[in-house]
Amino acid sequence: MTRLRLALVAVILTAVTACGALKDAMTAHVDVVARAGNQELTVSQLSDMLANSQVPLRPDVARSVAQLWVNYQLLGQAAAANDTLHSDELADQGMWSAIDQMRLAALFEQYTATVGRPDSTKFQAAYEAGELLGAAHILLTKQPDGLGTAVNDSIKREAERIARTVTSATFASVARARSQDPGSKDRGGDYGVFPPGTMVPEFEAGIRSVPPGGITGVVETQFGYHIIRRSTWNEIKDQFAQTYGQIVQQRAESTFFAEAEKDANIQVKGSAARIVKAIAEDVDSYRTDRTVIATSRRVDLTAGRMAMWIAAFPPQAQIRPQITEAPDSVIPSFVTNIMRNELLLKRADEQGIKADTARVREAREAFFGAVTGSMTALGVAPAQLADTTDDRKAREAFAGNRVTAFVQSLLRSQVEYVDVPEQVVLVLRDRYEARVVPAGLDRALAEATKLRTAADSAAAANQTPSAVPMPSPTPNP
């Protein structure tokens, strides 16, 4: 056998041996569902927890319970090491989203200092050009088409009579007396100031058909017959300044984001929809994933960074179920919006934009409070472990057992749920080792299903027969 062939055989044998070792290693750990620091959640532990609870036996529920166990255990492990995450660096890491939002706000304020400030000397001209509309109206409602033609003709003639006789001086009093619009009649029919497109097209066309101070003839919409008076500048100038300022601000904001995207050449990968949906279902599995899901000339967006953004949304936003249920076709737009934020943060870095010091301090204090509050609620704060033992490993074991017992009680609805905010989870997962083993999770769910089925069958078999005769099934004819 030549040296080359001998070398190839050696390589093949090494590979086979390595695969066998890997298989043995995986088999040895198949009874483990999750690890957190030095603690392990076994298949039998999780299957017992799930089987003896009322939670649905579904993969997503089992995974959520395992991830919750991990989060609680990491808090216990940190507390056992007397680590309350009390440093500005860790707080800033956890509160990155809030701090970056502050920086983006500061960047936007800098931008709008010149671009987004409305020029008050041009307000009146903008109003008279119809950039905002102001009006009051008198409405006589009509019957639905086909149900009251004769009645509607009569209502319309009355509206025409009012239109011929009403004046600017009497408009408000007539509106209070005759208008059938409950939302405006008590204000003399006044609608204040509003942007174009707010009202139905016929109503808006009626406003534009007369100059400020003018009164229309009868304008018909699906709501009925309107007589409209367009407000004068003096009547609405105070309202105009505030509303127009908001519109200018919105325009500036749109331009601000558009400029961030301009020439960036954002390219969303074809696999983005699949990956983003998978992240939304299981954020924890993607926290360190470096798969690129979108590129630009200045920054790339990885699955891990997307996981951070998705996790940063508050629970009430329901962003995760929205993503998983959304059509694949809308996911690229979501990715592009996140990419736009990344580009703006890059610009903030380049311009040296910093968050307000006082607000950052508030964010840090909120982080420290969340850590202490979660530890205390779980009964694993350093002070609560201080009297257990002087040995750190023993404290870790004690805290681990306490956490596991807490999760068992939680699933049986015997204790209140303790929230560990995402900001704290982010730091814990980066600071301490943790993982969930999918194969172990599958086994635990299968075992829990068997246990619950057996328990249900036993309960049914032991049920006391009813003393009331049950009706026999009705025979089929």
Backbone hydrogen bonds, N-H to C=O, Kabsch-Sander energy under -0.5 kcal/mol:
donor,donor_aa,acceptor,acceptor_aa,energy
6,L,2,T,-2.4
7,A,3,R,-2.5
8,L,4,L,-2.3
9,V,5,R,-2.5
10,A,6,L,-2.2
11,V,7,A,-2.2
12,I,8,L,-2.6
13,L,9,V,-3.0
14,T,10,A,-2.3
15,A,11,V,-2.4
16,V,12,I,-2.6
17,T,13,L,-2.5
18,A,14,T,-2.6
19,C,15,A,-2.6
20,G,16,V,-2.4
21,A,17,T,-2.3
22,L,18,A,-2.7
23,K,19,C,-2.8
24,D,20,G,-2.4
25,A,21,A,-2.6
26,M,22,L,-2.8
27,T,23,K,-2.6
28,A,24,D,-2.4
29,H,25,A,-1.1
30,V,27,T,-1.1
32,V,29,H,-1.9
33,V,41,L,-3.4
34,A,41,L,-1.5
35,R,435,R,-2.8
36,A,39,Q,-2.2
37,G,433,E,-2.9
39,Q,36,A,-2.2
41,L,34,A,-2.9
42,T,40,E,-0.6
43,V,31,D,-2.9
46,L,42,T,-2.4
47,S,43,V,-2.7
48,D,44,S,-2.1
49,M,45,Q,-2.3
50,L,46,L,-2.7
51,A,47,S,-2.6
52,N,48,D,-2.1
53,S,50,L,-1.5
54,Q,411,L,-0.9
58,R,56,P,-1.7
62,A,58,R,-2.6
63,R,59,P,-2.5
64,S,60,D,-2.1
65,V,61,V,-2.3
66,A,62,A,-2.3
67,Q,63,R,-2.6
68,L,64,S,-2.3
69,W,65,V,-2.5
70,V,66,A,-2.2
71,N,67,Q,-2.4
72,Y,68,L,-2.6
73,Q,69,W,-2.8
74,L,70,V,-2.6
75,L,71,N,-1.7
76,G,72,Y,-2.1
77,Q,73,Q,-3.0
78,A,74,L,-2.4
79,A,75,L,-2.5
80,A,76,G,-2.4
81,A,77,Q,-1.2
82,N,79,A,-1.9
83,D,78,A,-3.2
84,T,82,N,-0.7
87,S,85,L,-1.8
91,A,87,S,-2.4
92,D,88,D,-2.7
93,Q,89,E,-2.0
94,G,90,L,-2.5
95,M,91,A,-2.8
96,W,93,Q,-0.9
99,I,95,M,-2.5
100,D,96,W,-3.0
101,Q,97,S,-2.2
102,M,98,A,-1.7
103,R,99,I,-2.0
104,L,100,D,-2.6
105,A,101,Q,-2.3
106,A,102,M,-2.2
107,L,103,R,-2.4
108,F,104,L,-2.5
109,E,105,A,-2.5
110,Q,106,A,-2.0
111,Y,107,L,-1.9
112,T,108,F,-3.0
113,A,109,E,-1.0
114,T,111,Y,-1.1
115,V,111,Y,-1.9
120,S,118,P,-0.8
122,K,119,D,-2.0
123,F,120,S,-1.2
126,A,122,K,-2.2
127,Y,123,F,-2.4
128,E,124,Q,-2.7
129,A,125,A,-1.4
130,G,127,Y,-1.8
131,E,126,A,-2.6
133,L,194,F,-2.9
135,A,192,G,-1.2
136,A,229,R,-2.2
137,H,189,G,-1.7
138,I,227,I,-2.2
140,L,225,Y,-2.5
141,T,139,L,-0.5
142,K,223,F,-0.6
147,L,144,P,-2.2
148,G,144,P,-0.9
152,N,148,G,-3.1
153,D,149,T,-2.2
154,S,150,A,-1.7
155,I,151,V,-2.3
156,K,152,N,-2.9
157,R,153,D,-2.1
158,E,154,S,-1.8
159,A,155,I,-2.3
160,E,156,K,-2.3
161,R,157,R,-1.9
162,I,158,E,-2.3
163,A,159,A,-2.4
164,R,160,E,-1.6
165,T,161,R,-1.2
166,V,162,I,-2.7
171,F,167,T,-1.5
174,V,170,T,-2.5
175,A,171,F,-2.5
176,R,172,A,-2.1
177,A,173,S,-1.7
178,R,174,V,-3.3
179,S,174,V,-0.6
179,S,175,A,-1.6
180,Q,139,L,-3.1
184,S,181,D,-1.4
185,K,181,D,-2.2
187,R,184,S,-1.5
188,G,185,K,-1.8
189,G,184,S,-2.5
190,D,184,S,-0.5
190,D,187,R,-0.8
191,Y,135,A,-2.8
194,F,133,L,-2.7
198,T,195,P,-1.4
203,F,200,V,-0.5
204,E,200,V,-2.2
205,A,201,P,-2.7
206,G,202,E,-1.8
207,I,203,F,-1.9
208,R,204,E,-2.3
209,S,205,A,-1.0
210,V,207,I,-1.4
213,G,230,R,-3.0
214,G,211,P,-2.7
216,T,228,I,-2.9
219,V,226,H,-2.8
220,E,218,V,-0.5
221,T,224,G,-2.5
224,G,221,T,-0.9
225,Y,140,L,-2.8
226,H,219,V,-2.9
226,H,224,G,-0.5
227,I,138,I,-1.9
228,I,217,G,-0.5
229,R,136,A,-2.9
230,R,214,G,-2.4
230,R,228,I,-0.5
231,S,134,G,-1.9
236,I,232,T,-1.1
236,I,233,W,-0.7
237,K,233,W,-1.5
240,F,236,I,-2.8
241,A,237,K,-1.7
242,Q,238,D,-0.9
243,T,239,Q,-2.3
244,Y,240,F,-3.4
245,G,241,A,-1.7
246,Q,242,Q,-1.6
247,I,243,T,-1.8
248,V,244,Y,-2.7
249,Q,245,G,-2.1
250,Q,246,Q,-2.3
251,R,247,I,-2.5
252,A,248,V,-2.5
253,E,249,Q,-2.4
254,S,250,Q,-2.4
255,T,251,R,-2.4
256,F,252,A,-2.6
257,F,253,E,-2.3
258,A,254,S,-2.4
259,E,255,T,-2.7
260,A,256,F,-1.2
261,E,257,F,-1.5
262,K,258,A,-1.5
264,A,261,E,-2.0
265,N,261,E,-0.5
267,Q,295,T,-2.8
269,K,267,Q,-0.5
269,K,293,I,-2.4
272,A,269,K,-1.7
275,I,271,S,-2.3
276,V,272,A,-3.3
277,K,273,A,-2.1
278,A,274,R,-1.9
279,I,275,I,-2.5
280,A,276,V,-2.3
281,E,277,K,-1.5
282,D,278,A,-1.6
285,S,282,D,-0.8
286,Y,283,V,-1.9
287,R,284,D,-0.8
289,D,286,Y,-1.4
293,I,301,L,-2.9
294,A,301,L,-1.3
295,T,267,Q,-2.6
296,S,299,V,-0.5
297,R,264,A,-2.7
301,L,294,A,-3.0
302,T,300,D,-0.6
303,A,291,T,-2.4
304,G,289,D,-2.7
306,M,302,T,-2.3
307,A,303,A,-2.3
308,M,304,G,-1.6
309,W,305,R,-2.1
310,I,306,M,-2.8
311,A,307,A,-2.5
312,A,308,M,-1.4
313,F,309,W,-0.7
313,F,310,I,-1.0
317,A,314,P,-2.0
318,Q,315,P,-1.8
322,Q,318,Q,-1.6
323,I,319,I,-2.3
324,T,320,R,-2.4
325,E,321,P,-1.9
326,A,322,Q,-0.9
326,A,323,I,-0.7
330,V,327,P,-1.8
331,I,327,P,-0.6
331,I,328,D,-0.9
334,F,330,V,-1.4
335,V,331,I,-2.6
336,T,332,P,-2.4
337,N,333,S,-2.0
338,I,334,F,-2.0
339,M,335,V,-2.6
340,R,336,T,-2.1
341,N,337,N,-1.7
342,E,338,I,-2.0
343,L,339,M,-2.3
344,L,340,R,-2.2
345,L,341,N,-2.4
346,K,342,E,-1.9
347,R,343,L,-2.0
348,A,344,L,-2.5
349,D,345,L,-2.3
350,E,346,K,-2.1
351,Q,347,R,-2.0
352,G,349,D,-1.1
353,I,348,A,-2.7
360,V,356,D,-2.3
361,R,357,T,-2.2
362,E,358,A,-1.8
363,A,359,R,-2.1
364,R,360,V,-2.5
365,E,361,R,-2.4
366,A,362,E,-2.1
367,F,363,A,-2.0
368,F,364,R,-2.7
369,G,365,E,-2.4
370,A,366,A,-2.0
371,V,367,F,-2.2
372,T,368,F,-2.3
373,G,369,G,-2.6
374,S,370,A,-2.3
375,M,371,V,-2.4
376,T,372,T,-2.5
377,A,373,G,-2.3
378,L,374,S,-1.6
379,G,375,M,-0.7
379,G,376,T,-1.0
380,V,375,M,-2.5
381,A,375,M,-0.6
384,Q,381,A,-1.1
385,L,381,A,-1.2
385,L,382,P,-0.6
386,A,382,P,-1.1
388,T,385,L,-1.7
389,T,385,L,-0.8
392,R,390,D,-0.5
395,R,391,D,-2.3
396,E,392,R,-2.7
397,A,393,K,-2.3
398,F,394,A,-2.5
399,A,395,R,-3.0
400,G,396,E,-2.6
401,N,397,A,-2.5
402,R,398,F,-2.2
403,V,399,A,-2.4
404,T,400,G,-2.4
405,A,401,N,-2.3
406,F,402,R,-1.9
407,V,403,V,-2.5
408,Q,404,T,-2.2
409,S,405,A,-2.3
410,L,406,F,-2.6
411,L,407,V,-2.4
412,R,408,Q,-1.0
413,S,410,L,-1.8
414,Q,409,S,-3.1
415,V,409,S,-0.6
419,D,417,Y,-0.6
424,V,421,P,-1.0
425,V,421,P,-2.4
426,L,422,E,-2.8
427,V,423,Q,-1.0
428,L,424,V,-2.6
429,R,425,V,-2.9
430,D,426,L,-1.2
431,R,427,V,-2.0
432,Y,428,L,-2.6
435,R,35,R,-2.1
437,V,33,V,-3.5
441,L,437,V,-2.3
442,D,438,P,-2.4
443,R,439,A,-2.0
444,A,440,G,-2.5
445,L,441,L,-2.1
446,A,442,D,-2.2
447,E,443,R,-2.8
448,A,444,A,-2.6
449,T,445,L,-2.2
450,K,446,A,-1.9
451,L,447,E,-2.7
452,R,448,A,-2.7
453,T,449,T,-2.3
454,A,450,K,-2.6
455,A,451,L,-2.4
456,D,452,R,-2.6
457,S,453,T,-2.3
458,A,454,A,-2.4
459,A,455,A,-2.3
460,A,456,D,-2.2
461,A,457,S,-2.3
462,N,458,A,-1.8
463,Q,460,A,-0.8
